[in-house]
Amino acid sequence: DEYMDEIITNKIYATPGLSGEVVKFFSTVFGQPHEGDILVEEGNEDHHAHVHLKYQVFDDAGRYNYRITDGQLEAIPEEDKPPIPEPGISEEDQYKAFTLLELAQISARQEEQDTVLAAILLNQAQLEV
């Protein structure tokens, strides 16, 4: 019984999107490459099976982290990424803004009514004199 255990080497592939940004990373442990997929690296470390330990498609702002340039994986520099969008207005903040607007409109109507009332009273006072 002389035989050698064959060491299986896991390969990491990247799938580029239409613009070249990497839209998927995978290991040959969990899938097989298709036409257009690029071999990134190979080995037997944990990240060669569990790719997410080393490579993430998106950053915390949802922007692509990598692209394929001339058939090679390249990290996208921060200055080449689109600006991080401003956070949206929360529902609570929208409600607060609506409420403040309503109060301002009520106050403006009250001031308008007070002005009309003052004019009426002044006119009435002038008639009595």
Disulfide bonds with the S-S distance in Angstrom:
none
